[in-house]
């Protein structure tokens, strides 16, 4: 007669392992973990613990063995590739560690620690551009998940690398901006750009001036010492009369576009994981608020411009805002009946948004900026600073359409406009080069 098998099941071993970890019984947990590593070499929690214990004793061969066995068992696991990377880093194999962290990120792009650890390998290998790219992408993930708000609560090793990434990215971005501003500094001197420099302090991670008006909160950059007024008057911009007088011709081209709405795009189109997605939940990727762009991020959309030649010619004859890679931003904004655009703010002051109303139903609604509401009237431009909280609504049973474009705040000197454009373009190019997340226009 044989004795019953007294060996614990794998499930029982896992439960004992977890209890030992909870009780901080490290040696017992390690013994149980070693038993589990034979039965289940791809268990992520067990492998992470055992590799950490091995590295604490500087037993690098054991850490490598655990990591490689784990990958053979579960090659799809991002965490296990990361753990193998930590063992390879300890072994001094920078190339192998970099590749392991890269494998982890391919399996889980949101694994921030893999990007941070990969960046350190790239720094050690002298691949500065690759390191900046990895650092910037790690910080983008951390910001999207709200982790940067709790940096003091991070594990020391993670916090150290996050701070190193922040410093590395800020220094590299500053160098790119200063390269772009150098010709202007040589031409007009530093004093002419002092307002731009003070605004850019926030980009460099330094203390920067902040708006005093409670309803002004640009999401990217705030230029100090501009008049904090939400609304501007048409009389301040005589050149707008030219486009107001052409309202009927512009509306004719618009109506031809609206005859087939298939070319309209949702005004708000962002991933559900984007930080602002909660604000735009009701309108994200919705036809309730759509647009027809003539210029997008400074690029002329030729097919659309060919359909609206008079509109485009008029706009291009005006002193509209121009920033390479960012503006002009020119579109027809189409707001369907019974639709409300929630309160939000734009990315920067110093830029003024112009609405030329083209189709305004009776009892349509209004545009509220900085707490003051104004109604659209066909052919009369509304000019406002969208860095103030603003919202709009169409309470009628018909569609409302306005033409939207941007102009400079008249308080900005020409040198400041050129300098600000150069700085913003440099930031955009930096983010595109290294895979950062550019701020997008809403509003």
C-alpha positions as CSV (number, residue, x, y, z in Angstrom):
1,X,0.0,0.0,0.0
2,X,1.6,3.4,-1.1
3,X,1.6,6.6,1.0
4,X,-0.5,9.5,-0.4
5,X,1.5,12.1,-2.2
6,X,2.3,14.9,0.3
7,X,3.8,17.3,-2.1
8,X,1.9,20.7,-2.2
9,X,0.2,21.7,-5.4
10,X,1.5,24.6,-7.4
11,X,-1.5,26.7,-6.3
12,X,-0.7,25.9,-2.6
13,X,2.9,26.9,-3.2
14,X,1.8,30.2,-4.7
15,X,-0.4,30.9,-1.8
16,X,2.4,30.2,0.7
17,X,4.8,32.3,-1.3
18,X,2.4,35.3,-1.3
19,X,1.8,34.9,2.5
20,X,5.6,34.9,3.1
21,X,6.0,38.0,1.0
22,X,3.2,39.7,2.9
23,X,4.9,38.8,6.2
24,X,8.2,40.0,4.8
25,X,9.7,36.5,5.4
26,X,12.2,36.9,2.7
27,X,14.1,33.6,3.2
28,X,11.0,31.6,3.3
29,X,9.6,33.4,0.3
30,X,12.8,32.6,-1.6
31,X,12.7,29.0,-0.8
32,X,9.1,28.7,-1.9
33,X,10.0,30.8,-5.0
34,X,12.8,28.4,-6.0
35,X,10.4,25.5,-5.8
36,X,7.9,27.4,-8.0
37,X,10.6,28.4,-10.5
38,X,11.0,24.7,-11.3
39,X,7.3,24.1,-11.8
40,X,6.3,27.5,-13.3
41,X,9.4,29.3,-14.6
42,X,7.3,32.0,-16.2
43,X,5.6,33.2,-13.1
44,X,6.1,37.0,-13.3
45,X,5.9,37.7,-9.5
46,X,8.1,34.8,-8.6
47,X,10.8,35.6,-11.2
48,X,10.8,39.3,-10.3
49,X,11.4,38.5,-6.6
50,X,14.0,35.8,-7.2
51,X,16.0,38.0,-9.6
52,X,15.9,40.9,-7.2
53,X,17.2,38.6,-4.4
54,X,19.9,37.2,-6.6
55,X,21.1,40.7,-7.6
56,X,21.1,41.8,-4.0
57,X,23.7,39.0,-3.4
58,X,25.4,40.0,-6.6
59,X,24.7,36.5,-7.9
60,X,24.4,37.7,-11.5
61,X,24.7,34.2,-13.1
62,X,21.6,33.1,-11.1
63,X,19.7,36.2,-12.1
64,X,20.5,35.6,-15.8
65,X,19.5,32.0,-15.6
66,X,16.2,32.8,-14.0
67,X,15.5,35.5,-16.6
68,X,16.4,33.4,-19.6
69,X,14.3,30.4,-18.3
70,X,11.4,32.7,-17.8
71,X,11.6,34.1,-21.3
72,X,11.7,30.6,-22.7
73,X,8.5,29.8,-20.8
74,X,6.6,33.0,-21.5
75,X,8.2,34.9,-24.4
76,X,5.1,37.2,-24.7
77,X,5.6,38.7,-21.2
78,X,6.7,42.3,-21.1
79,X,7.5,42.1,-17.4
80,X,9.8,39.0,-17.9
81,X,11.8,40.8,-20.6
82,X,12.2,43.7,-18.3
83,X,13.4,41.4,-15.5
84,X,15.9,39.8,-17.9
85,X,17.1,43.3,-18.8
86,X,17.9,44.1,-15.2
87,X,20.0,41.0,-14.9
88,X,21.8,41.8,-18.2
89,X,22.4,45.3,-17.0
90,X,24.0,44.0,-13.8
91,X,26.2,41.7,-15.9
92,X,27.4,44.8,-17.8
93,X,25.8,43.7,-21.1
94,X,24.5,47.1,-22.1
95,X,23.5,46.0,-25.6
96,X,21.7,42.9,-24.4
97,X,20.0,44.9,-21.6
98,X,18.9,47.6,-24.1
99,X,17.4,45.0,-26.4
100,X,15.6,43.2,-23.5
101,X,14.0,46.5,-22.4
102,X,13.1,47.2,-26.0
103,X,11.4,43.8,-26.2
104,X,9.5,44.6,-23.1
105,X,8.2,47.9,-24.5
106,X,7.2,46.2,-27.8
107,X,5.0,44.0,-25.7
108,X,3.7,46.7,-23.5
109,X,4.2,50.3,-24.7
110,X,3.0,51.7,-21.4
111,X,5.6,49.9,-19.3
112,X,7.3,53.2,-18.2
113,X,10.1,51.5,-16.3
114,X,11.3,49.7,-19.4
115,X,11.6,52.9,-21.3
116,X,13.6,54.5,-18.4
117,X,15.9,51.6,-18.1
118,X,16.4,51.4,-21.8
119,X,17.3,55.1,-21.9
120,X,20.1,54.4,-19.3
121,X,21.6,51.7,-21.5
122,X,21.5,54.0,-24.5
123,X,23.2,56.8,-22.5
124,X,25.9,54.3,-21.5
125,X,26.3,53.3,-25.1
126,X,26.7,56.9,-26.2
127,X,23.5,56.9,-28.2
128,X,22.2,60.3,-26.9
129,X,19.4,60.7,-29.5
130,X,18.0,57.3,-28.7
131,X,18.2,58.0,-25.0
132,X,16.3,61.2,-25.3
133,X,13.6,59.5,-27.3
134,X,13.2,56.8,-24.7
135,X,13.2,59.3,-21.9
136,X,10.6,61.5,-23.6
137,X,8.3,58.5,-24.3
138,X,8.6,57.3,-20.7
139,X,7.7,60.7,-19.4
140,X,4.7,60.9,-21.8
141,X,3.4,57.6,-20.4
142,X,3.9,58.8,-16.8
143,X,2.2,62.1,-17.5
144,X,-0.8,60.4,-19.2
145,X,-1.2,58.1,-16.3
146,X,-0.9,60.8,-13.7
147,X,2.3,59.3,-12.2
148,X,4.3,62.5,-12.4
149,X,2.0,64.1,-9.8
150,X,3.1,61.5,-7.3
151,X,6.8,61.3,-8.0
152,X,7.8,61.5,-4.3
153,X,5.9,58.2,-3.8
154,X,7.8,56.3,-6.4
155,X,10.3,53.6,-5.5
156,X,13.8,55.3,-5.1
157,X,15.3,53.5,-8.2
158,X,12.3,54.6,-10.4
159,X,12.3,58.1,-9.0
160,X,16.0,58.5,-9.7
161,X,15.6,57.6,-13.3
162,X,12.5,59.7,-13.8
163,X,14.3,62.7,-12.5
164,X,17.3,61.9,-14.7
165,X,14.9,61.6,-17.7
166,X,13.2,64.9,-16.8
167,X,16.6,66.7,-16.6
168,X,17.8,65.1,-19.8
169,X,14.8,66.0,-21.9
170,X,14.6,69.5,-20.5
171,X,18.3,70.2,-21.3
172,X,17.9,68.8,-24.8
173,X,14.7,70.7,-25.5
174,X,16.3,73.9,-24.2
175,X,19.3,73.4,-26.5
176,X,16.9,73.0,-29.5
177,X,15.0,76.1,-28.6
178,X,18.1,78.2,-28.1
179,X,19.4,77.1,-31.4
180,X,16.2,78.3,-33.1
181,X,16.3,81.6,-31.2
182,X,19.9,82.4,-31.8
183,X,19.4,84.3,-35.0
184,X,16.8,86.5,-33.4
185,X,19.0,87.2,-30.4
186,X,21.8,88.2,-32.7
187,X,19.4,90.5,-34.6
188,X,17.3,92.2,-31.8
189,X,19.1,91.4,-28.6
190,X,18.0,89.5,-25.5
191,X,15.9,92.3,-24.1
192,X,13.4,92.2,-27.0
193,X,12.8,88.5,-26.2
194,X,12.6,88.8,-22.4
195,X,8.8,88.1,-22.3
196,X,9.4,84.9,-24.4
197,X,12.2,83.8,-22.1
198,X,10.1,84.2,-19.0
199,X,7.3,82.2,-20.6
200,X,9.7,79.4,-21.7
201,X,10.9,78.9,-18.1
202,X,8.0,76.4,-17.6
203,X,9.3,74.4,-20.6
204,X,12.7,74.2,-18.9
205,X,11.2,73.0,-15.6
206,X,11.9,76.3,-13.9
207,X,9.6,78.6,-11.9
208,X,7.6,80.6,-14.3
209,X,5.0,83.4,-14.1
210,X,1.4,82.3,-13.9
211,X,-1.9,83.9,-14.9
212,X,-3.6,86.1,-12.3
213,X,-7.0,85.9,-13.9
214,X,-8.9,82.9,-12.3
215,X,-10.5,81.9,-15.7
216,X,-7.2,82.0,-17.7
217,X,-5.4,78.7,-17.8
218,X,-3.5,77.9,-21.0
219,X,-2.5,74.3,-21.2
220,X,1.0,74.8,-22.6
221,X,2.5,78.3,-22.3
222,X,1.6,81.6,-20.7
223,X,3.2,84.9,-21.9
224,X,3.4,87.4,-19.0
225,X,2.4,91.1,-19.1
226,X,-0.3,90.8,-21.8
227,X,-3.6,92.4,-21.0
228,X,-5.7,89.7,-19.4
229,X,-8.8,90.4,-21.5
230,X,-11.0,87.5,-22.8
231,X,-12.7,89.5,-25.6
232,X,-11.3,91.9,-28.2
233,X,-13.3,94.2,-30.3
234,X,-13.5,94.2,-34.1
235,X,-12.5,97.9,-34.3
236,X,-9.0,96.9,-33.0
237,X,-8.4,94.9,-36.2
238,X,-9.4,97.0,-39.3
239,X,-8.1,94.3,-41.6
240,X,-11.0,92.1,-40.6
241,X,-13.4,94.3,-42.5
242,X,-12.1,92.7,-45.7
243,X,-13.2,89.3,-44.8
244,X,-16.5,90.4,-43.2
245,X,-17.4,92.1,-46.5
246,X,-16.8,88.8,-48.3
247,X,-19.2,86.8,-46.0
248,X,-21.6,86.0,-48.8
249,X,-18.9,84.6,-51.1
250,X,-17.4,82.6,-48.3
251,X,-20.8,81.1,-47.4
252,X,-21.4,80.1,-51.0
253,X,-18.2,78.0,-50.9
254,X,-19.2,76.6,-47.5
255,X,-22.6,75.5,-48.8
256,X,-21.0,73.6,-51.6
257,X,-18.9,71.8,-49.0
258,X,-21.9,71.0,-46.8
259,X,-23.8,69.5,-49.8
260,X,-21.7,66.4,-49.1
261,X,-20.6,66.1,-45.5
262,X,-18.4,63.1,-46.1
263,X,-15.3,65.3,-46.1
264,X,-16.1,66.7,-42.6
265,X,-14.1,65.3,-39.7
266,X,-14.9,65.3,-36.0
267,X,-13.5,68.4,-34.4
268,X,-12.3,66.4,-31.4
269,X,-10.5,63.2,-32.2
270,X,-8.3,61.9,-29.5
271,X,-7.5,58.5,-27.9
272,X,-9.6,57.5,-25.0
273,X,-6.5,57.4,-22.9
274,X,-5.6,61.0,-23.6
275,X,-5.5,63.3,-20.5
276,X,-8.3,65.5,-21.8
277,X,-10.5,62.7,-23.1
278,X,-12.8,62.9,-20.0
279,X,-13.6,66.5,-20.8
280,X,-14.5,65.6,-24.4
281,X,-16.3,62.3,-23.8
282,X,-19.6,63.5,-25.3
283,X,-18.0,65.0,-28.4
284,X,-14.9,62.9,-29.0
285,X,-15.0,61.5,-32.6
286,X,-18.6,62.7,-32.8
287,X,-20.3,64.3,-35.9
288,X,-22.2,66.6,-33.5
289,X,-19.2,69.0,-33.8
290,X,-17.2,68.6,-37.0
291,X,-14.7,70.6,-39.1
292,X,-13.5,71.1,-42.6
293,X,-9.9,72.2,-42.5
294,X,-8.3,74.4,-45.1
295,X,-5.1,74.5,-43.1
296,X,-4.1,72.0,-40.4
297,X,-1.1,72.4,-38.2
298,X,0.3,75.0,-40.7
299,X,-0.1,72.7,-43.7
300,X,-2.3,73.7,-46.6
301,X,-4.9,70.9,-47.4
302,X,-4.8,71.3,-51.2
303,X,-8.0,69.4,-52.0
304,X,-10.0,71.5,-49.6
305,X,-8.4,74.7,-50.6
306,X,-9.3,74.0,-54.2
307,X,-13.0,73.8,-53.3
308,X,-12.8,77.2,-51.4
309,X,-10.5,79.4,-53.5
310,X,-12.0,82.7,-52.6
311,X,-12.0,82.0,-48.9
312,X,-8.4,80.9,-49.0
313,X,-7.2,83.9,-51.1
314,X,-8.9,86.3,-48.7
315,X,-7.4,84.6,-45.6
316,X,-3.9,84.5,-47.1
317,X,-4.1,88.2,-47.7
318,X,-4.6,88.9,-43.9
319,X,-1.9,89.0,-41.2
320,X,-2.9,85.6,-39.8
321,X,-0.8,83.8,-37.3
322,X,2.0,81.6,-38.8
323,X,4.1,79.1,-36.8
324,X,5.8,76.3,-38.8
325,X,4.2,73.0,-38.0
326,X,1.4,74.6,-36.0
327,X,-0.4,77.4,-37.8
328,X,-2.3,78.6,-39.7
329,X,-5.1,76.6,-38.4
330,X,-8.1,77.5,-40.6
331,X,-11.4,75.6,-40.7
332,X,-15.2,75.7,-41.0
333,X,-16.6,74.7,-37.6
334,X,-19.9,72.9,-37.9
335,X,-22.0,72.6,-34.7
336,X,-25.1,70.4,-35.0
337,X,-28.4,71.3,-33.3
338,X,-28.7,70.9,-29.5
339,X,-25.0,70.5,-29.0
340,X,-22.9,71.9,-26.2
341,X,-19.2,72.4,-26.3
342,X,-18.0,72.1,-22.7
343,X,-15.7,74.7,-20.9
344,X,-12.1,74.3,-21.9
345,X,-9.0,76.3,-22.5
346,X,-6.5,76.6,-25.4
347,X,-2.8,76.0,-25.3
348,X,-1.3,79.5,-25.3
349,X,-2.1,83.2,-24.9
350,X,-0.8,85.7,-27.4
351,X,-2.9,83.9,-30.0
352,X,-6.3,85.3,-30.7
353,X,-9.1,83.2,-32.2
354,X,-11.4,84.7,-34.8
355,X,-14.9,83.4,-35.6
356,X,-16.6,84.7,-38.8
357,X,-20.2,83.5,-38.4
358,X,-21.6,82.2,-41.7
359,X,-24.8,80.2,-40.7
360,X,-26.5,81.3,-37.5
361,X,-30.0,79.9,-36.8
362,X,-32.4,81.9,-34.7
363,X,-32.1,81.2,-31.0
364,X,-28.8,79.5,-31.7
365,X,-27.0,80.1,-28.5
366,X,-23.8,81.8,-27.7
367,X,-20.0,81.7,-27.2
368,X,-19.0,82.3,-23.6
369,X,-15.4,83.4,-22.9
370,X,-14.1,84.3,-19.4
371,X,-17.6,84.3,-18.1
372,X,-19.0,86.7,-20.7
373,X,-21.4,85.5,-23.4
374,X,-21.7,86.9,-26.9
375,X,-24.0,85.9,-29.7
376,X,-22.9,85.1,-33.2
377,X,-24.1,87.5,-35.9
378,X,-23.6,86.6,-39.5
379,X,-20.7,88.6,-41.0
380,X,-19.5,90.1,-37.7
381,X,-16.2,88.7,-36.4
382,X,-15.9,87.6,-32.8
383,X,-12.3,87.8,-31.5
384,X,-11.2,86.2,-28.2
385,X,-8.3,84.8,-26.3
386,X,-9.0,81.1,-26.0
387,X,-6.5,80.6,-23.1
388,X,-9.5,81.7,-21.0
389,X,-12.1,79.1,-20.2
390,X,-14.7,79.2,-23.0
391,X,-17.7,77.2,-24.1
392,X,-20.3,77.4,-26.8
393,X,-23.7,75.9,-27.5
394,X,-26.2,75.6,-30.3
395,X,-29.6,75.4,-28.7
396,X,-31.5,75.6,-32.0
397,X,-32.9,72.9,-34.3
398,X,-30.5,73.8,-37.1
399,X,-26.8,73.7,-37.8
400,X,-24.5,76.6,-36.9
401,X,-21.3,77.2,-38.9
402,X,-18.4,79.6,-38.4
403,X,-15.1,80.1,-40.1
404,X,-12.2,79.9,-37.5
405,X,-8.7,81.3,-37.9
406,X,-6.0,82.8,-35.6
407,X,-4.3,86.1,-35.4
408,X,-1.6,87.5,-33.1
409,X,-2.4,89.5,-30.0
410,X,-1.7,93.1,-31.0
411,X,0.3,93.7,-27.8
412,X,3.1,91.4,-29.1
413,X,5.9,93.2,-30.9
414,X,7.1,91.9,-34.3
415,X,10.3,90.5,-32.8
416,X,8.3,88.7,-30.1
417,X,6.0,87.1,-32.7
418,X,9.0,85.9,-34.7
419,X,10.7,84.6,-31.6
420,X,7.7,82.9,-30.2
421,X,7.0,81.3,-33.6
422,X,10.6,80.0,-33.7
423,X,10.4,78.6,-30.2
424,X,7.1,76.9,-30.7
425,X,8.2,75.4,-34.0
426,X,11.4,74.2,-32.3
427,X,9.4,72.5,-29.5
428,X,7.1,70.8,-32.1
429,X,10.0,69.6,-34.2
430,X,11.8,68.3,-31.0
431,X,8.7,66.3,-30.0
432,X,8.2,65.0,-33.5
433,X,11.8,63.9,-33.7
434,X,11.8,62.1,-30.4
435,X,8.3,60.9,-30.3
436,X,6.8,63.1,-27.7
437,X,3.1,64.1,-27.4
438,X,2.3,67.4,-28.9
439,X,-0.4,69.5,-27.5
440,X,-3.4,69.8,-29.8
441,X,-5.8,72.6,-30.3
442,X,-9.2,72.3,-28.8
443,X,-11.8,75.1,-28.9
